[in-house]
Amino acid sequence: MGIISGIGKNFKSISRYNQILKVLIKYGFEDLVYYLEENKQYTFIQKLIPKASRKHARKFSKWAKMRLVCEELGPTFVKFGQILSNRPDLVPLELTFELEQLQDNVPPMPENEAKHVVETELKGKVEELFAWFDPQPFASASMAQVHKVTLHSGKRVALKVQRSGIFDIITEDIKVMYKIAEVLENRMPSIKSFDPIGLVKNFEESILKEIDFINESINVQRFYNNLENDESLDQFAKAPIVYPEFTTSKVLALEFISGIKIDQVEALELKDYDIKVIARRLATSYFKQIFEYGFFHADPHPGNLLVMPNGHICYLDFGMMGSMLPRDISIFGKLFIAITEKDVKRIIQALQQLSNNAPIEDMRDLEFDINEFVEKYYVRDVHENEMSTILLELKDIIIAHGLKVPTYFFLFARSLVTLEGVISKLHPELEQFDIVKPYLRKSATRKYNPILIGKKVANSFIELTDYMEEFPRDLKNAIRKINSGKVKVDLTHKGMDPMIHTMQRITKQLITAFIMVALIIGAALFIVFEVKPLWNGLSLLGITSFILSIVLGLGMVMNIKKGDYDR
């Protein structure tokens, strides 16, 4: 049975699967289709594709074709490509750059369809829920679109509405992706090491979170709280307020923020903004997210960054966020400080800590690679020493030596690439390390803060006090159980069992042999002395004893061959 018929039976997705094959063939990936379709029916599909389309596709590079395949297959594959662009440990760097350009150009939902989603989710008529609802979205993408609305209180709100039916489209596409991954893993041994089924599983978890607007609202609120709790003078970021009463899994209500997109340099200059100050504030706000809050915006492209009238930076779209443990924040701080100080030993130590002290097969080789990396870093021009470049080059060393780092490492690196692209347009000469160094040192030395040490000591003292309070009671209970016979000591000698069983087997065989010899001797005596009763002149007792000895002998031989081992 072919793969197509299998998918049709299990998922009722024959047309979708055929569409995927058609798009792959259109862009010249016949070799991949060859592995996917067992019945070789792709030759028929190939004839359905106009020659002009295939000729046009030849103009693009291999990596560009992969991007175009994702765009043509729709929102699920666009998102899959965008997530892969954050995994340079899995795909070539050239492909990650191409996938970053993925766009999901789709027309917005009709007004009545958008209103239907809102009314179904919020349990009321749009006219009753809001004082005003703009039927035309001011932003639209493959997953959702955003409408301006005004609450009865007069507050302006950006209402994000999930595209009707998108959940069903995504779940159906994921089923097909699982089947494709399974086929590729079984038929292409070279791709098995990339764990295609695991990739699809991770993607499924990620995209299902992204289309759950409750999850995004939690991200917004968490980000907002971090900014509100930061009373320092270098806090220049803003996040919109969430309106939970108008938020569900398919509708998200956020404060409407007015501002200018950060890449519209001319518009900013017309409003007398200092572009260099904006760039510095953007860098400061982002490094604070990473090295102070441990929760950062993972998609800081210009469309998600607004410059507000007061010159602060407002972040938008919180579907993709990165989160770091306090321990890892400290390690990252130590890592970058060690790089600036050319300390190879501390760089290796930080990388080992990030990879949970994974064993290193060739320490000398790793030291050589790190030393070469540090020397190259110091002979470059200042503008080439971006943090993203450093992380991406470290990535190659990490992979080459089999070290494992947290998944957010690559998300962190790719988000820095995006951020640095924005900063370079605003202030190309900005030295980011001058901005980030104070936060690096603060994160690296945070655990030595006297207040934190005092808290740890106090917590340890409280735990010790609780333990001392509970110890007499626990000891009394233990003694009571011993006296009542409820406590048993079970000593198990690992490795002794095989020897014990061997001795038991030999003992049983010796006993059987003695019985068998006794029966043979007894049989001979019964027959010689013609002990009655007789059968054809032979003693029946002798014959019976002889037969029993034969049975025991056969049993012993079988036991020796089989071996009396525990299963």
VEXFI-87132 format. One record per residue (C-alpha): residue in three letters; x, y, z. Coordinates in steps of 0.5 Angstrom, whole numbers, m for minus. Each point is the difference from the previous one (the first is absolute). Layout:
("ALA", (X, Y, Z))
...
# end
This chain:
("MET", (0, 0, 0))
("GLY", (3, 7, m2))
("ILE", (1, 6, 5))
("ILE", (m6, 4, m3))
("SER", (m5, m6, 1))
("GLY", (3, m1, 7))
("ILE", (m1, 8, 1))
("GLY", (m7, 0, m3))
("LYS", (m2, m6, 4))
("ASN", (2, 3, 7))
("PHE", (0, 7, m1))
("LYS", (m5, 2, m6))
("SER", (5, 4, m3))
("ILE", (2, m2, m7))
("SER", (m1, 6, m3))
("ARG", (4, 4, 5))
("TYR", (6, m5, m1))
("ASN", (m1, 0, m7))
("GLN", (1, 8, 0))
("ILE", (6, m1, 4))
("LEU", (3, m5, m5))
("LYS", (m2, 5, m6))
("VAL", (3, 6, 3))
("LEU", (7, m4, 2))
("ILE", (0, m2, m7))
("LYS", (m1, 7, m3))
("TYR", (6, 2, 4))
("GLY", (4, m5, m3))
("PHE", (0, m5, 6))
("GLU", (m2, m6, m3))
("ASP", (6, m4, 3))
("LEU", (m4, 1, 7))
("VAL", (m7, m2, m3))
("TYR", (4, m6, m3))
("TYR", (1, m2, 8))
("LEU", (m7, 2, 2))
("GLU", (m5, m4, m5))
("GLU", (1, m7, m1))
("ASN", (m4, m1, m6))
("LYS", (4, 5, m4))
("GLN", (m7, 4, m2))
("TYR", (4, 6, 0))
("THR", (1, 0, m7))
("PHE", (m7, 1, m1))
("ILE", (0, 6, 4))
("GLN", (6, 2, m3))
("LYS", (m4, 1, m7))
("LEU", (m5, 4, 4))
("ILE", (5, 6, 1))
("PRO", (1, 5, m5))
("LYS", (7, 0, m3))
("ALA", (0, 8, 0))
("SER", (m1, m1, 8))
("ARG", (6, m5, 0))
("LYS", (4, 4, m4))
("HIS", (m1, 6, 4))
("ALA", (2, m4, 7))
("ARG", (7, m1, m3))
("LYS", (2, 7, 0))
("PHE", (0, m1, 8))
("SER", (6, m3, 4))
("LYS", (m2, m6, 4))
("TRP", (m1, 3, 7))
("ALA", (m5, 6, m4))
("LYS", (m4, m6, m2))
("MET", (0, m3, 6))
("ARG", (m3, 7, 3))
("LEU", (m5, 0, m6))
("VAL", (m2, m7, 1))
("CYS", (m2, 2, 8))
("GLU", (m4, 6, m3))
("GLU", (m4, m3, m5))
("LEU", (m2, m6, 5))
("GLY", (m3, 5, 4))
("PRO", (0, 2, 8))
("THR", (2, m6, 3))
("PHE", (6, m1, m4))
("VAL", (2, 7, 0))
("LYS", (0, 0, 8))
("PHE", (4, m7, m1))
("GLY", (5, 4, m4))
("GLN", (1, 6, 5))
("ILE", (1, m5, 6))
("LEU", (5, m3, m4))
("SER", (4, 6, m2))
("ASN", (1, 1, 8))
("ARG", (4, m7, 0))
("PRO", (6, 1, m4))
("ASP", (3, m7, 4))
("LEU", (m5, m4, m5))
("VAL", (0, 4, m6))
("PRO", (5, 4, m4))
("LEU", (1, 7, 1))
("GLU", (m1, 2, m7))
("LEU", (m7, m3, 1))
("THR", (m1, 3, 7))
("PHE", (1, 7, m4))
("GLU", (m5, m2, m5))
("LEU", (m5, m2, 4))
("GLU", (0, 6, 4))
("GLN", (m3, 3, m6))
("LEU", (m6, m4, 0))
("GLN", (m7, 4, m1))
("ASP", (m7, m2, 1))
("ASN", (m4, 4, m5))
("VAL", (m7, m1, 1))
("PRO", (m6, 4, m1))
("PRO", (m4, 2, 6))
("MET", (m6, m3, 3))
("PRO", (m7, 3, m3))
("GLU", (m3, 4, 5))
("ASN", (m6, m4, 2))
("GLU", (5, m6, 1))
("ALA", (4, 4, 5))
("LYS", (m6, 2, 4))
("HIS", (m2, m7, 0))
("VAL", (6, m2, 4))
("VAL", (0, 6, 5))
("GLU", (m8, m2, 1))
("THR", (1, m7, 1))
("GLU", (6, 1, 5))
("LEU", (m2, 6, 4))
("LYS", (m8, m3, 0))
("GLY", (m3, 7, m2))
("LYS", (m1, 4, m6))
("VAL", (6, 5, m3))
("GLU", (m5, 6, 1))
("GLU", (m1, m2, 7))
("LEU", (7, m2, 2))
("PHE", (3, 6, m3))
("ALA", (m1, 8, m1))
("TRP", (3, m1, m7))
("PHE", (3, m5, m4))
("ASP", (4, 1, m6))
("PRO", (m2, m5, m5))
("GLN", (7, 1, m4))
("PRO", (6, m3, 4))
("PHE", (6, 4, 0))
("ALA", (4, m6, 0))
("SER", (m1, m7, m3))
("ALA", (4, m7, 0))
("SER", (m1, m7, m1))
("MET", (m2, m1, 7))
("ALA", (m4, 6, 2))
("GLN", (m2, 7, m2))
("VAL", (0, 6, 5))
("HIS", (m6, 5, 0))
("LYS", (m1, 7, 4))
("VAL", (m5, 0, 5))
("THR", (m3, 5, 5))
("LEU", (m2, m3, 7))
("HIS", (m6, 4, 3))
("SER", (4, 3, 5))
("GLY", (4, 4, m6))
("LYS", (6, m4, 0))
("ARG", (3, m2, m7))
("VAL", (2, m8, 0))
("ALA", (3, m4, m6))
("LEU", (m4, m6, 0))
("LYS", (4, m6, m3))
("VAL", (m5, m5, m4))
("GLN", (2, m7, m2))
("ARG", (m1, m2, m7))
("SER", (m6, m4, 0))
("GLY", (1, m8, m1))
("ILE", (8, 1, 1))
("PHE", (0, m5, 5))
("ASP", (m3, m5, m4))
("ILE", (5, 1, m6))
("ILE", (6, 0, 5))
("THR", (m2, m6, 3))
("GLU", (m1, m4, m6))
("ASP", (6, 3, m3))
("ILE", (4, m3, 6))
("LYS", (m3, m7, m1))
("VAL", (3, 0, m7))
("MET", (7, 3, 2))
("TYR", (0, m6, 5))
("LYS", (m1, m5, m5))
("ILE", (5, 3, m5))
("ALA", (5, 0, 6))
("GLU", (m1, m7, 1))
("VAL", (1, m2, m7))
("LEU", (6, 4, m1))
("GLU", (3, m3, 7))
("ASN", (m1, m7, m3))
("ARG", (2, 1, m7))
("MET", (6, 5, 1))
("PRO", (5, m2, 5))
("SER", (4, 6, m1))
("ILE", (m6, 5, 3))
("LYS", (m1, m5, 6))
("SER", (5, 4, 4))
("PHE", (m4, 6, 0))
("ASP", (m6, m3, 3))
("PRO", (m5, 2, m5))
("ILE", (m6, m3, 4))
("GLY", (3, 4, 6))
("LEU", (0, 6, m4))
("VAL", (m7, 0, m2))
("LYS", (m2, m1, 8))
("ASN", (4, 6, 2))
("PHE", (m3, 4, m5))
("GLU", (m7, m3, 2))
("GLU", (1, 2, 7))
("SER", (2, 7, m2))
("ILE", (m5, 2, m5))
("LEU", (m6, m3, 4))
("LYS", (3, 5, 5))
("GLU", (0, 6, m5))
("ILE", (m7, m1, m2))
("ASP", (m2, 0, 7))
("PHE", (m1, 7, 2))
("ILE", (m1, m1, 7))
("ASN", (7, m2, 0))
("GLU", (2, 6, m4))
("SER", (m4, 4, 5))
("ILE", (4, m3, 6))
("ASN", (7, 2, m4))
("VAL", (m3, 7, 0))
("GLN", (m1, 1, 7))
("ARG", (6, m3, 2))
("PHE", (4, 4, m4))
("TYR", (m4, 6, 2))
("ASN", (1, m2, 7))
("ASN", (8, 0, m1))
("LEU", (0, 7, m3))
("GLU", (m5, 3, 6))
("ASN", (4, m3, 5))
("ASP", (7, 3, m3))
("GLU", (0, 7, 4))
("SER", (7, 1, m3))
("LEU", (2, 6, m4))
("ASP", (2, m4, m6))
("GLN", (m7, m3, m1))
("PHE", (m2, 2, m7))
("ALA", (m5, m5, m2))
("LYS", (m7, m1, 0))
("ALA", (m5, m5, m1))
("PRO", (m8, 0, m1))
("ILE", (m5, m1, 5))
("VAL", (m4, m7, 0))
("TYR", (m8, 1, 0))
("PRO", (m1, m7, 3))
("GLU", (m8, 1, m1))
("PHE", (1, 0, m7))
("THR", (5, m5, m1))
("THR", (m1, m8, m2))
("SER", (4, m5, m3))
("LYS", (m2, 3, m7))
("VAL", (m1, 8, 2))
("LEU", (5, 4, 3))
("ALA", (m1, 7, 3))
("LEU", (6, 5, 1))
("GLU", (1, 7, 1))
("PHE", (0, 4, m7))
("ILE", (7, 3, 0))
("SER", (1, 6, m5))
("GLY", (7, 1, m2))
("ILE", (5, 0, m6))
("LYS", (3, m7, m3))
("ILE", (8, 0, 2))
("ASP", (2, m1, m7))
("GLN", (m3, 6, m2))
("VAL", (6, 5, 1))
("GLU", (m3, 6, m5))
("ALA", (m6, 0, 4))
("LEU", (4, 0, 7))
("GLU", (4, 5, m2))
("LEU", (m6, 5, m2))
("LYS", (m2, m1, 7))
("ASP", (7, 2, 2))
("TYR", (1, m7, 4))
("ASP", (8, m1, 1))
("ILE", (1, m6, m4))
("LYS", (6, m2, 3))
("VAL", (m3, 1, 7))
("ILE", (m6, m5, m2))
("ALA", (5, m5, m3))
("ARG", (4, 0, 7))
("ARG", (m7, 0, 4))
("LEU", (m2, m6, m4))
("ALA", (7, m4, 1))
("THR", (m1, 2, 8))
("SER", (m7, m3, 0))
("TYR", (1, m6, m3))
("PHE", (7, m2, 4))
("LYS", (m4, 1, 6))
("GLN", (m5, m5, m2))
("ILE", (5, m5, m1))
("PHE", (5, 1, 6))
("GLU", (m5, 3, 5))
("TYR", (m7, m3, m1))
("GLY", (2, m6, m4))
("PHE", (m6, 1, m4))
("PHE", (1, 3, m7))
("HIS", (m4, 1, m6))
("ALA", (2, m5, m6))
("ASP", (m2, 4, m6))
("PRO", (2, 7, 1))
("HIS", (0, 2, m8))
("PRO", (m2, 7, m2))
("GLY", (m8, m2, 0))
("ASN", (0, m2, 7))
("LEU", (4, 7, 3))
("LEU", (m4, 7, 0))
("VAL", (3, 6, 3))
("MET", (m4, 4, 4))
("PRO", (m1, 7, 1))
("ASN", (4, 0, 6))
("GLY", (6, m3, m4))
("HIS", (m1, m7, 4))
("ILE", (m1, m7, m4))
("CYS", (m6, m4, 0))
("TYR", (0, m7, m2))
("LEU", (m5, m4, m3))
("ASP", (m2, m7, m2))
("PHE", (2, m4, 6))
("GLY", (m2, m7, m4))
("MET", (8, m2, 0))
("MET", (3, 1, 7))
("GLY", (7, m2, 3))
("SER", (1, m2, 7))
("MET", (6, m2, 4))
("LEU", (2, m2, 7))
("PRO", (3, 4, 5))
("ARG", (6, m5, 0))
("ASP", (1, 1, m8))
("ILE", (m1, 7, 0))
("SER", (6, 0, 5))
("ILE", (4, m5, m4))
("PHE", (m1, 5, m7))
("GLY", (3, 6, 4))
("LYS", (6, m4, 2))
("LEU", (0, m3, m7))
("PHE", (1, 7, m4))
("ILE", (4, 3, 6))
("ALA", (5, m6, m1))
("ILE", (0, 2, m8))
("THR", (1, 7, 1))
("GLU", (6, m2, 5))
("LYS", (3, m6, m5))
("ASP", (m1, m5, 6))
("VAL", (0, m6, m4))
("LYS", (m1, m5, 6))
("ARG", (m6, 4, 3))
("ILE", (m3, 0, m7))
("ILE", (0, m7, 0))
("GLN", (m2, m1, 7))
("ALA", (m6, 5, m2))
("LEU", (m2, m5, m6))
("GLN", (1, m6, 5))
("GLN", (m5, 3, 5))
("LEU", (m5, 2, m6))
("SER", (0, m7, m2))
("ASN", (m1, m3, 7))
("ASN", (7, m2, 0))
("ALA", (0, m5, m6))
("PRO", (7, m4, m1))
("ILE", (5, 3, m5))
("GLU", (3, m5, m4))
("ASP", (6, 4, m2))
("MET", (1, 6, 5))
("ARG", (7, 2, m4))
("ASP", (m4, 0, m7))
("LEU", (m5, 4, 4))
("GLU", (5, 5, 3))
("PHE", (3, 1, m7))
("ASP", (m7, 2, m3))
("ILE", (m1, 5, 5))
("ASN", (6, 3, 0))
("GLU", (0, 1, m7))
("PHE", (m7, 3, 1))
("VAL", (2, 5, 5))
("GLU", (6, 2, m4))
("LYS", (m4, 1, m6))
("TYR", (m5, 4, 4))
("TYR", (6, 5, 2))
("VAL", (2, 1, m7))
("ARG", (m6, 2, m3))
("ASP", (m3, 7, m1))
("VAL", (m4, 3, 6))
("HIS", (m7, m1, m4))
("GLU", (1, m7, m2))
("ASN", (0, m2, 7))
("GLU", (m7, 0, 1))
("MET", (m3, m5, 6))
("SER", (m4, m4, m5))
("THR", (6, m1, m5))
("ILE", (4, m3, 7))
("LEU", (m6, m4, 2))
("LEU", (m1, m3, m7))
("GLU", (8, m2, m1))
("LEU", (0, m3, 7))
("LYS", (m6, m4, m3))
("ASP", (5, m3, m5))
("ILE", (5, m2, 6))
("ILE", (m6, m3, 4))
("ILE", (m3, m4, m5))
("ALA", (7, m3, m3))
("HIS", (2, m2, 7))
("GLY", (m7, m3, 2))
("LEU", (m2, 5, 6))
("LYS", (m7, 1, 1))
("VAL", (m3, 7, 2))
("PRO", (m7, 2, 2))
("THR", (m5, 1, m6))
("TYR", (0, 7, 1))
("PHE", (7, 1, m1))
("PHE", (m1, 0, m8))
("LEU", (m7, 4, 1))
("PHE", (4, 5, 4))
("ALA", (6, 0, m6))
("ARG", (m5, 1, m5))
("SER", (m4, 6, 3))
("LEU", (6, 3, 1))
("VAL", (1, 0, m7))
("THR", (m6, 3, m1))
("LEU", (1, 6, 5))
("GLU", (7, 1, m3))
("GLY", (m3, 1, m7))
("VAL", (m5, 6, 3))
("ILE", (5, 3, 4))
("SER", (5, 0, m6))
("LYS", (m5, 4, m4))
("LEU", (m1, 5, 6))
("HIS", (7, 1, 3))
("PRO", (6, m4, m4))
("GLU", (5, 2, 4))
("LEU", (m3, m2, 7))
("GLU", (5, m5, 4))
("GLN", (m5, m5, 3))
("PHE", (5, m3, 5))
("ASP", (1, 7, 3))
("ILE", (m8, 0, 2))
("VAL", (0, m7, 2))
("LYS", (6, m1, 4))
("PRO", (m3, 3, 7))
("TYR", (m6, m5, m1))
("LEU", (5, m6, m1))
("ARG", (4, 2, 6))
("LYS", (m6, 1, 4))
("SER", (m3, m7, m2))
("ALA", (6, m4, 1))
("THR", (1, 3, 7))
("ARG", (m7, 0, 2))
("LYS", (0, m6, 4))
("TYR", (6, 3, 4))
("ASN", (m5, 6, 2))
("PRO", (0, 1, 8))
("ILE", (m8, 0, 0))
("LEU", (m1, m6, m4))
("ILE", (6, m4, 4))
("GLY", (m4, 3, 7))
("LYS", (m7, m3, m3))
("LYS", (4, m7, m2))
("VAL", (3, 0, 7))
("ALA", (m7, 2, 3))
("ASN", (m4, m6, m4))
("SER", (6, m5, 2))
("PHE", (m1, 2, 8))
("ILE", (m8, m1, m1))
("GLU", (1, m7, m3))
("LEU", (5, m2, 5))
("THR", (m5, 3, 5))
("ASP", (m6, m4, m3))
("TYR", (5, m6, 0))
("MET", (2, 0, 7))
("GLU", (m7, 1, 2))
("GLU", (m2, m6, m4))
("PHE", (6, m5, 2))
("PRO", (m3, m2, 7))
("ARG", (m7, m2, m3))
("ASP", (3, m4, m6))
("LEU", (5, m3, 4))
("LYS", (m5, m3, 5))
("ASN", (m4, m2, m6))
("ALA", (6, m4, m2))
("ILE", (1, m3, 6))
("ARG", (m8, m2, 1))
("LYS", (0, m3, m7))
("ILE", (7, m4, 2))
("ASN", (m3, m3, 6))
("SER", (m7, m2, m3))
("GLY", (4, m4, m5))
("LYS", (m2, 4, m6))
("VAL", (7, 2, m2))
("LYS", (4, m5, m4))
("VAL", (7, 0, m2))
("ASP", (1, m3, m7))
("LEU", (7, m1, m2))
("THR", (1, m2, m8))
("HIS", (6, m2, m2))
("LYS", (0, 2, m8))
("GLY", (4, m5, m4))
("MET", (0, m6, 5))
("ASP", (m7, m2, m3))
("PRO", (3, m4, m6))
("MET", (5, m3, 4))
("ILE", (m5, m2, 5))
("HIS", (m5, m3, m5))
("THR", (6, m4, m3))
("MET", (1, m3, 6))
("GLN", (m7, m2, 1))
("ARG", (0, m3, m7))
("ILE", (6, m4, 1))
("THR", (m3, m3, 7))
("LYS", (m6, m2, m3))
("GLN", (3, m3, m6))
("LEU", (5, m4, 5))
("ILE", (m6, m2, 4))
("THR", (m4, m3, m6))
("ALA", (6, m3, m2))
("PHE", (1, m4, 7))
("ILE", (m8, m2, m1))
("MET", (1, m2, m7))
("VAL", (6, m5, 2))
("ALA", (m4, m3, 6))
("LEU", (m5, m1, m5))
("ILE", (4, m4, m5))
("ILE", (4, m4, 6))
("GLY", (m7, m2, 3))
("ALA", (m3, m2, m7))
("ALA", (6, m4, m1))
("LEU", (m1, m4, 6))
("PHE", (m7, 0, m1))
("ILE", (1, m4, m6))
("VAL", (6, m4, 2))
("PHE", (m4, m3, 6))
("GLU", (m7, 0, m4))
("VAL", (m4, 4, 5))
("LYS", (m7, m1, m1))
("PRO", (m5, 2, m3))
("LEU", (4, m3, m7))
("TRP", (m2, 2, m7))
("ASN", (3, m5, m5))
("GLY", (5, m2, 5))
("LEU", (2, 7, 2))
("SER", (m1, 3, 6))
("LEU", (m6, 6, m1))
("LEU", (4, 4, 6))
("GLY", (6, 0, m4))
("ILE", (m3, 2, m6))
("THR", (m3, 6, 3))
("SER", (6, 2, 3))
("PHE", (4, 0, m6))
("ILE", (m5, 4, m4))
("LEU", (0, 5, 6))
("SER", (7, 0, m1))
("ILE", (0, 2, m7))
("VAL", (m5, 5, 1))
("LEU", (4, 4, 5))
("GLY", (6, m1, m4))
("LEU", (m3, 3, m6))
("GLY", (m3, 6, 4))
("MET", (7, 1, 3))
("VAL", (3, 0, m7))
("MET", (m5, 5, m2))
("ASN", (1, 5, 6))
("ILE", (7, 0, m1))
("LYS", (m1, 2, m8))
("LYS", (m5, 5, 2))
("GLY", (3, 3, 6))
("ASP", (m4, 2, 6))
("TYR", (1, 8, 0))
("ASP", (m5, 5, 2))
("ARG", (m4, 3, m5))
# end
